[in-house]
Amino acid sequence: MSLKKILIATDNTPDQINGVVTTYRNIAEHAQQDGYQICFVDPDNFPSMPAPGYDAVDLSWPWGISDIIDDINPDYIHIATEGPVGLATRMLCDRRKWRYNTSYHTNFAEALKKLLWIPESWSWWYIRWFHRHSGRVLTTTSAMIDTLQQHGIRGDVIPWTRGVDRNIFNPDLRRSLRDPEITLLYVGRVSPEKNLQAFCDLKYPNSRKIIVGDGPMLSKLKEQYSNIEFRGFLTGRDLAREYANADVFVFPSHWDTFGIVMIESMACGTPVAAFPVTGPNQVVEQGITGYLDHNLYQAVDQCLGLDRTQVYQASHKWDWHRAWEIFRDNLIKKS
């Protein structure tokens, strides 16, 4: 019996380190166990260049995408992103009257305004148009469903959970001998939209701050903040050690729709301090896995009183198999 094929069209390359790539990589592993094969069409298939102002995303010229999709001959088509690859796939589907579904991962309009000064009204017009014919739109949380519907996204909008690889992210890597200083950690892209200034300027007594990640602001922050330890990109157990040995994970972003880094931290027993905004307010359980406060200092202070075992145990609600089941159950047959 042949595997049912799911085509995922994405503007992210497999080697990128972000929540979108992490999501689909884990989904693909569970899909195969369930009798499905996931095939990706991404910028690696085409001539590409870094996006202006955001070199973590490649802009492609998806010439010949119809031949690639015909060769795959998928049973289902899922369009993951609204960039050139996603757009070319959408236009092909509409032209051939194929059915498909889509997902909304990122506060697209806010990001473009922050990075390229594009008015949010322009971006929301495009987002409405892009998802107009989608059979179902998968997004990260119920709060994001409200946001999309408020901006005119019609039809079925489905909340889609995320998970964590517990073979990698767990409390076992925490050192028994602790440093006398309190360790505050940030993991993620080092770029303007992440509001890192709030983390860098945070002055908590007897603390050290660590940033894991890379991005366009890295050089500038290194010059400005000699007291912060910059570790660059880390993955796997090296990253898990940073989570496990931090006392508080600080998530200063105002624009992420989810933030997988938060649940990776929780799976290591480390509580999360964040602002009470979309993303954290759907992920952090107040007083259990972290604290949300408009004052990050207060959030950090309260996190230090939490039971790390409680944080770890509460993190088990995030499960990649459940994420796959939601994805599978909302697929739309191509024809």
Residue pairs with C-beta under 8 A, 6 or more apart in sequence:
1 35
3 32
3 35
3 36
3 37
4 35
4 36
4 37
4 75
4 76
5 36
5 37
5 38
5 39
5 72
5 73
5 74
5 75
5 76
6 31
6 36
6 37
6 38
6 39
6 74
6 75
6 76
6 77
6 78
6 331
7 39
7 40
7 41
7 69
7 72
7 74
7 76
7 77
7 78
7 89
8 24
8 38
8 39
8 40
8 41
8 78
8 80
9 40
9 41
9 42
9 77
9 78
9 79
9 80
9 81
9 85
9 86
9 88
9 89
10 20
10 24
10 40
10 41
10 42
10 80
10 81
10 85
10 86
11 42
11 43
11 57
11 58
11 59
11 60
11 80
11 81
11 82
11 83
11 84
11 85
11 86
12 18
12 20
12 21
12 42
12 43
12 57
12 80
12 81
13 21
13 42
13 43
13 44
13 58
14 21
14 25
14 40
14 42
14 44
16 56
17 213
17 233
17 235
18 56
18 189
19 105
19 162
19 256
19 258
19 259
19 260
19 261
20 80
20 81
20 105
20 106
22 260
23 105
23 162
23 260
23 323
24 38
24 40
24 80
26 163
26 165
26 320
26 323
26 324
27 38
27 320
27 323
27 324
27 327
28 38
29 320
30 320
30 321
30 323
30 324
31 37
31 38
31 324
31 327
31 328
32 38
34 324
34 328
36 328
39 72
39 74
41 62
41 65
41 68
41 69
41 72
41 85
41 89
42 85
43 58
43 59
43 60
43 85
45 60
45 62
45 65
45 68
45 85
46 60
46 61
46 62
46 63
46 64
46 65
46 85
47 60
47 61
47 63
48 58
48 59
48 60
48 61
49 58
49 59
50 56
50 57
50 58
50 59
51 57
51 58
51 59
51 83
52 116
53 115
53 116
53 216
54 111
54 115
54 191
54 216
55 216
56 189
56 191
56 215
57 83
59 83
59 84
60 83
60 84
60 85
61 84
62 84
62 85
62 88
62 89
65 85
65 88
65 89
65 92
66 92
69 77
69 89
69 92
74 334
75 333
75 334
76 100
76 331
76 332
76 333
76 334
77 89
77 93
77 98
77 99
77 100
77 101
77 332
77 334
78 100
78 101
78 102
78 103
78 327
78 331
79 86
79 89
79 90
79 93
79 100
79 101
79 102
79 103
79 134
80 86
80 102
80 103
80 105
81 103
81 105
82 108
82 126
82 127
82 130
86 102
86 130
87 130
89 100
90 100
90 102
90 130
90 133
92 98
93 99
93 100
93 133
94 133
97 335
98 334
98 335
99 135
99 332
99 333
99 334
99 335
100 133
100 134
100 135
100 332
100 334
101 134
101 135
101 136
101 137
101 138
101 330
101 331
101 332
102 130
102 131
102 134
102 136
102 137
102 138
103 137
103 138
103 139
103 160
104 127
104 131
104 137
104 138
104 139
104 140
104 144
104 148
104 153
104 257
105 139
105 140
105 257
105 258
106 256
106 257
107 255
107 256
107 257
107 278
108 123
108 127
109 120
109 123
109 124
109 127
110 120
110 193
110 255
111 193
111 255
112 118
112 120
112 123
113 119
113 120
113 123
114 192
114 193
114 255
115 191
115 192
115 193
124 151
124 152
127 148
127 151
127 153
128 151
128 152
128 153
131 137
131 148
131 153
131 155
132 154
134 155
135 155
135 156
135 332
136 155
136 156
136 157
136 158
136 330
136 332
137 148
137 153
137 155
137 156
137 157
137 158
138 158
138 160
138 326
138 327
138 330
139 145
139 148
139 157
139 158
139 159
139 160
139 257
140 159
140 160
140 162
140 257
140 258
140 279
140 282
141 159
141 257
141 258
141 278
141 279
141 282
141 283
142 159
142 282
143 278
143 281
143 282
144 159
144 257
144 278
144 282
145 157
145 158
145 159
147 278
148 157
149 157
156 330
158 326
158 330
159 326
160 323
160 326
160 327
160 330
161 318
161 319
161 322
161 323
161 326
162 258
162 260
162 263
162 318
162 320
162 323
163 263
163 318
163 319
163 320
163 321
163 322
163 323
164 260
164 263
164 264
164 266
164 267
164 315
164 318
164 320
165 320
166 267
168 236
168 237
168 239
168 240
169 240
169 243
169 264
169 267
169 268
170 240
170 244
170 267
170 268
170 312
171 244
171 268
171 269
171 308
171 309
171 312
172 244
173 237
173 240
173 241
173 244
173 245
173 268
174 244
174 245
174 268
174 269
175 245
179 208
180 206
181 206
181 207
181 208
182 204
182 206
182 207
182 208
182 247
182 248
182 304
183 207
183 208
183 210
183 245
183 246
183 247
183 248
184 199
184 202
184 204
184 207
184 208
184 209
184 210
184 246
184 247
184 248
184 250
184 300
185 209
185 210
185 212
185 242
185 243
185 246
185 248
185 249
185 250
185 265
185 270
186 196
186 199
186 209
186 210
186 211
186 212
186 213
186 249
186 250
186 251
186 252
187 211
187 212
187 213
187 239
187 242
187 243
187 249
187 261
187 264
187 265
188 194
188 212
188 213
188 251
188 253
188 259
188 261
189 213
189 214
189 215
190 196
190 211
190 213
190 214
190 215
190 216
190 217
190 218
190 221
191 215
191 216
191 217
192 216
192 217
193 253
193 255
194 215
194 252
194 253
195 252
195 253
195 254
195 255
196 211
196 217
196 221
196 252
197 252
198 252
198 275
198 296
199 209
199 211
199 250
199 252
199 296
200 209
200 221
200 224
200 225
200 228
202 209
202 250
202 296
202 297
202 300
203 297
204 297
204 300
204 301
208 227
208 229
209 225
209 227
209 228
209 229
210 228
210 229
210 230
210 231
210 242
210 246
211 221
211 228
211 229
211 230
211 231
212 231
212 232
212 233
212 234
212 239
212 242
213 232
213 233
214 232
214 233
218 230
221 228
221 230
222 230
231 242
234 242
239 264
240 264
240 268
243 249
243 264
243 265
243 267
243 268
243 270
244 268
244 269
244 270
246 265
246 270
247 270
247 303
247 304
248 270
248 271
248 272
248 273
248 300
248 303
248 304
249 261
249 262
249 265
249 270
249 271
249 272
249 273
249 290
250 272
250 273
250 274
250 296
250 299
250 300
251 259
251 261
251 262
251 272
251 273
251 274
251 279
251 280
252 274
252 275
252 296
253 259
253 274
253 275
253 277
253 279
254 275
254 277
255 279
256 278
256 279
257 278
257 279
258 279
258 282
258 283
259 279
259 280
259 283
262 272
262 274
262 280
262 283
262 284
262 290
263 283
263 315
263 318
265 271
265 272
266 272
266 289
266 290
266 311
266 312
266 314
266 315
266 318
267 312
267 315
267 318
268 312
269 308
269 309
269 311
269 312
270 308
270 311
271 289
271 290
271 291
271 303
271 306
271 308
271 311
272 280
272 283
272 284
272 289
272 290
272 291
272 303
273 290
273 291
273 292
273 293
273 296
273 299
273 300
273 302
273 303
274 280
274 284
274 290
274 292
274 296
274 299
275 292
275 293
275 294
275 296
275 299
276 292
276 293
276 294
280 290
280 292
281 292
284 290
284 291
284 292
285 314
286 292
287 302
287 306
288 306
288 310
288 311
288 314
289 306
289 310
289 311
289 314
289 315
290 299
290 303
290 306
290 311
291 298
291 299
291 302
291 303
291 306
292 299
293 299
293 302
